[in-house]
């Protein structure tokens, strides 16, 4: 039973579920991975908590979600939010089941697909970039990275994510496609 800690972007939770189902080599419903999902959009704003220590921490609500997933029978947990991985070590310390670390999973994929010492582009929220967990993992795996400036991140990535959170997925994609040069550096 795979547990999904979600709600920190309800659409991200659904997207992750869709990807798990689509990538599972199953010929019948009964061959799919059993999932249990905790999706609570009331978790305090992750980006605000990283950027402003006076903002409420999302950690207690995330720990509550981990505990509920464990009680429901989850044998492993994935987190359906990049930014939430800022707290992954704290979450893993409270969990009695493994929590998949997204940055480590990315590095495993990079090792399979890229030559060592390749340069990797990181597109993420500004808070995720400030957190630094991707940068540390990527460098620790022997890769270098490039990322957008703070202004570029706010002008393009944050604006695009805001459209997704408003349910404007097509507008978000159109917005990024209209600014291709901004992501070329």
C-alpha positions as a Markdown table, in Angstrom:
| # | Residue | x | y | z |
|---|---|---|---|---|
| 1 | Unk | 0.0 | 0.0 | 0.0 |
| 2 | Unk | 1.5 | 3.3 | -1.1 |
| 3 | Unk | 0.5 | 6.4 | 0.8 |
| 4 | Unk | 0.4 | 9.8 | -0.8 |
| 5 | Unk | 0.8 | 12.9 | 1.3 |
| 6 | Unk | -1.0 | 15.5 | -0.8 |
| 7 | Unk | -3.2 | 18.6 | -0.7 |
| 8 | Unk | -0.2 | 21.0 | -1.0 |
| 9 | Unk | -1.4 | 21.6 | -4.5 |
| 10 | Unk | -4.5 | 19.3 | -4.8 |
| 11 | Unk | -3.9 | 19.2 | -8.5 |
| 12 | Unk | -0.3 | 18.0 | -7.9 |
| 13 | Unk | -1.8 | 15.2 | -5.8 |
| 14 | Unk | -4.2 | 14.1 | -8.6 |
| 15 | Unk | -1.4 | 14.5 | -11.2 |
| 16 | Unk | 0.9 | 12.2 | -9.1 |
| 17 | Unk | -1.9 | 9.6 | -8.8 |
| 18 | Unk | -2.5 | 9.7 | -12.5 |
| 19 | Unk | 1.2 | 9.2 | -13.2 |
| 20 | Unk | 1.4 | 6.2 | -10.8 |
| 21 | Unk | -1.6 | 4.6 | -12.5 |
| 22 | Unk | -0.4 | 5.4 | -16.0 |
| 23 | Unk | 3.1 | 4.1 | -15.4 |
| 24 | Unk | 2.1 | 0.9 | -13.6 |
| 25 | Unk | 2.4 | -2.1 | -16.0 |
| 26 | Unk | -1.0 | -3.5 | -15.3 |
| 27 | Unk | -3.3 | -5.5 | -17.5 |
| 28 | Unk | -6.2 | -5.4 | -15.1 |
| 29 | Unk | -7.5 | -3.2 | -12.3 |
| 30 | Unk | -6.4 | -5.8 | -9.7 |
| 31 | Unk | -2.8 | -5.4 | -10.8 |
| 32 | Unk | -2.5 | -1.7 | -9.9 |
| 33 | Unk | -0.6 | -0.5 | -6.8 |
| 34 | Unk | -3.0 | 0.1 | -3.9 |
| 35 | Unk | -3.0 | 3.8 | -2.9 |
| 36 | Unk | -4.2 | 5.6 | 0.1 |
| 37 | Unk | -4.3 | 9.4 | -0.2 |
| 38 | Unk | -4.3 | 12.2 | 2.4 |
| 39 | Unk | -5.1 | 15.4 | 0.7 |
| 40 | Unk | -5.7 | 18.4 | 2.9 |
| 41 | Unk | -5.5 | 21.9 | 1.3 |
| 42 | Unk | -5.6 | 23.5 | 4.8 |
| 43 | Unk | -2.0 | 22.7 | 5.4 |
| 44 | Unk | -0.3 | 26.1 | 6.0 |
| 45 | Unk | 1.4 | 27.7 | 3.0 |
| 46 | Unk | 4.7 | 26.0 | 2.5 |
| 47 | Unk | 6.3 | 28.8 | 0.5 |
| 48 | Unk | 5.4 | 31.4 | 3.1 |
| 49 | Unk | 6.8 | 29.2 | 5.9 |
| 50 | Unk | 10.2 | 28.8 | 4.2 |
| 51 | Unk | 10.5 | 32.5 | 3.2 |
| 52 | Unk | 9.2 | 34.0 | 6.5 |
| 53 | Unk | 9.9 | 32.2 | 9.8 |
| 54 | Unk | 7.0 | 34.1 | 11.4 |
| 55 | Unk | 4.5 | 32.3 | 9.2 |
| 56 | Unk | 2.8 | 29.1 | 10.6 |
| 57 | Unk | 4.8 | 25.9 | 10.0 |
| 58 | Unk | 3.1 | 23.3 | 7.8 |
| 59 | Unk | 5.1 | 20.5 | 9.6 |
| 60 | Unk | 2.5 | 19.6 | 12.3 |
| 61 | Unk | -0.3 | 19.2 | 9.7 |
| 62 | Unk | 2.1 | 17.2 | 7.4 |
| 63 | Unk | 3.0 | 14.9 | 10.4 |
| 64 | Unk | -0.7 | 14.4 | 11.1 |
| 65 | Unk | -1.1 | 13.3 | 7.5 |
| 66 | Unk | 1.8 | 10.9 | 7.7 |
| 67 | Unk | 0.4 | 9.4 | 10.9 |
| 68 | Unk | -3.1 | 9.0 | 9.2 |
| 69 | Unk | -1.5 | 7.3 | 6.2 |
| 70 | Unk | 0.4 | 4.9 | 8.4 |
| 71 | Unk | -2.7 | 4.1 | 10.4 |
| 72 | Unk | -4.5 | 3.4 | 7.1 |
| 73 | Unk | -1.9 | 0.8 | 6.2 |
| 74 | Unk | 0.6 | 2.7 | 4.0 |
| 75 | Unk | 3.9 | 0.8 | 3.8 |
| 76 | Unk | 5.7 | 3.6 | 2.0 |
| 77 | Unk | 4.9 | 7.3 | 1.5 |
| 78 | Unk | 5.4 | 9.7 | -1.3 |
| 79 | Unk | 4.9 | 13.5 | -1.0 |
| 80 | Unk | 3.0 | 15.1 | -3.9 |
| 81 | Unk | 4.7 | 18.5 | -3.6 |
| 82 | Unk | 8.3 | 19.5 | -4.3 |
| 83 | Unk | 8.4 | 22.3 | -1.8 |
| 84 | Unk | 7.2 | 20.0 | 1.0 |
| 85 | Unk | 10.4 | 18.1 | 0.7 |
| 86 | Unk | 12.1 | 21.0 | 2.6 |
| 87 | Unk | 10.8 | 19.1 | 5.7 |
| 88 | Unk | 11.5 | 15.6 | 4.4 |
| 89 | Unk | 14.1 | 14.8 | 7.0 |
| 90 | Unk | 11.7 | 15.9 | 9.8 |
| 91 | Unk | 8.9 | 13.9 | 8.3 |
| 92 | Unk | 11.1 | 10.8 | 7.9 |
| 93 | Unk | 12.2 | 11.1 | 11.5 |
| 94 | Unk | 8.6 | 10.8 | 12.7 |
| 95 | Unk | 7.5 | 8.1 | 10.3 |
| 96 | Unk | 7.6 | 4.4 | 10.9 |
| 97 | Unk | 7.6 | 3.7 | 7.1 |
| 98 | Unk | 9.9 | 4.9 | 4.4 |
| 99 | Unk | 9.3 | 8.2 | 2.8 |
| 100 | Unk | 10.6 | 8.6 | -0.8 |
| 101 | Unk | 12.8 | 11.7 | -1.0 |
| 102 | Unk | 12.1 | 13.4 | -4.3 |
| 103 | Unk | 15.6 | 14.9 | -4.7 |
| 104 | Unk | 17.2 | 11.5 | -4.2 |
| 105 | Unk | 14.8 | 10.0 | -6.7 |
| 106 | Unk | 15.7 | 12.7 | -9.2 |
| 107 | Unk | 19.4 | 11.9 | -8.7 |
| 108 | Unk | 18.8 | 8.2 | -9.3 |
| 109 | Unk | 17.0 | 9.2 | -12.6 |
| 110 | Unk | 19.9 | 11.6 | -13.5 |
| 111 | Unk | 22.5 | 8.8 | -13.0 |
| 112 | Unk | 20.5 | 6.6 | -15.4 |
| 113 | Unk | 19.9 | 9.2 | -18.1 |
| 114 | Unk | 22.9 | 11.7 | -17.9 |
| 115 | Unk | 26.6 | 11.6 | -18.0 |
| 116 | Unk | 28.3 | 12.3 | -14.7 |
| 117 | Unk | 29.2 | 16.0 | -14.3 |
| 118 | Unk | 26.4 | 17.1 | -16.6 |
| 119 | Unk | 24.7 | 20.4 | -15.8 |
| 120 | Unk | 21.1 | 20.1 | -14.6 |
| 121 | Unk | 18.4 | 22.8 | -14.8 |
| 122 | Unk | 16.3 | 23.3 | -11.8 |
| 123 | Unk | 12.8 | 24.9 | -12.3 |
| 124 | Unk | 11.1 | 25.3 | -9.0 |
| 125 | Unk | 9.3 | 27.8 | -6.7 |
| 126 | Unk | 11.5 | 30.4 | -5.2 |
| 127 | Unk | 11.0 | 28.8 | -1.8 |
| 128 | Unk | 12.1 | 25.4 | -3.1 |
| 129 | Unk | 15.2 | 27.1 | -4.5 |
| 130 | Unk | 15.9 | 28.9 | -1.2 |
| 131 | Unk | 15.5 | 25.6 | 0.7 |
| 132 | Unk | 18.4 | 24.2 | -1.3 |
| 133 | Unk | 17.5 | 20.5 | -1.1 |
| 134 | Unk | 17.6 | 19.9 | -4.8 |
| 135 | Unk | 20.9 | 21.8 | -5.2 |
| 136 | Unk | 22.5 | 19.8 | -2.3 |
| 137 | Unk | 21.3 | 16.4 | -3.7 |
| 138 | Unk | 22.3 | 17.2 | -7.3 |
| 139 | Unk | 25.8 | 18.4 | -6.3 |
| 140 | Unk | 26.2 | 15.4 | -3.9 |
| 141 | Unk | 25.4 | 13.1 | -6.9 |
| 142 | Unk | 28.2 | 14.7 | -8.9 |
| 143 | Unk | 26.2 | 17.0 | -11.1 |
| 144 | Unk | 26.2 | 20.8 | -11.4 |
| 145 | Unk | 23.1 | 22.8 | -11.8 |
| 146 | Unk | 21.7 | 26.0 | -13.2 |
| 147 | Unk | 18.6 | 27.9 | -12.0 |
| 148 | Unk | 16.7 | 31.0 | -12.8 |
| 149 | Unk | 17.3 | 34.2 | -10.9 |
| 150 | Unk | 14.9 | 35.3 | -8.2 |
| 151 | Unk | 13.2 | 37.7 | -10.6 |
| 152 | Unk | 12.9 | 35.2 | -13.4 |
| 153 | Unk | 11.5 | 32.6 | -11.0 |
| 154 | Unk | 8.8 | 35.1 | -9.8 |
| 155 | Unk | 8.1 | 36.4 | -13.3 |
| 156 | Unk | 7.7 | 33.0 | -14.9 |
| 157 | Unk | 7.5 | 30.0 | -12.6 |
| 158 | Unk | 5.6 | 31.6 | -9.7 |
| 159 | Unk | 3.1 | 33.3 | -12.1 |
| 160 | Unk | 2.6 | 30.0 | -13.9 |
| 161 | Unk | 2.1 | 28.1 | -10.7 |
| 162 | Unk | -0.5 | 30.7 | -9.5 |
| 163 | Unk | -2.5 | 30.0 | -12.6 |
| 164 | Unk | -2.4 | 26.3 | -12.0 |
| 165 | Unk | -3.6 | 26.8 | -8.4 |
| 166 | Unk | -6.5 | 28.8 | -9.8 |
| 167 | Unk | -7.4 | 25.9 | -12.0 |
| 168 | Unk | -6.1 | 27.7 | -15.1 |
| 169 | Unk | -3.9 | 24.9 | -16.4 |
| 170 | Unk | -4.1 | 25.8 | -20.1 |
| 171 | Unk | -3.5 | 29.4 | -19.3 |
| 172 | Unk | -0.4 | 28.4 | -17.3 |
| 173 | Unk | 1.0 | 26.4 | -20.2 |
| 174 | Unk | 0.2 | 29.2 | -22.7 |
| 175 | Unk | 1.9 | 31.7 | -20.4 |
| 176 | Unk | 5.2 | 29.7 | -20.3 |
| 177 | Unk | 5.1 | 29.0 | -24.0 |
| 178 | Unk | 4.7 | 32.7 | -24.6 |
| 179 | Unk | 8.0 | 33.3 | -22.7 |
| 180 | Unk | 10.3 | 30.6 | -24.1 |
| 181 | Unk | 13.4 | 32.8 | -24.0 |
| 182 | Unk | 13.1 | 33.4 | -20.3 |
| 183 | Unk | 13.8 | 29.7 | -19.7 |
| 184 | Unk | 16.8 | 29.4 | -22.1 |
| 185 | Unk | 19.5 | 30.5 | -19.7 |
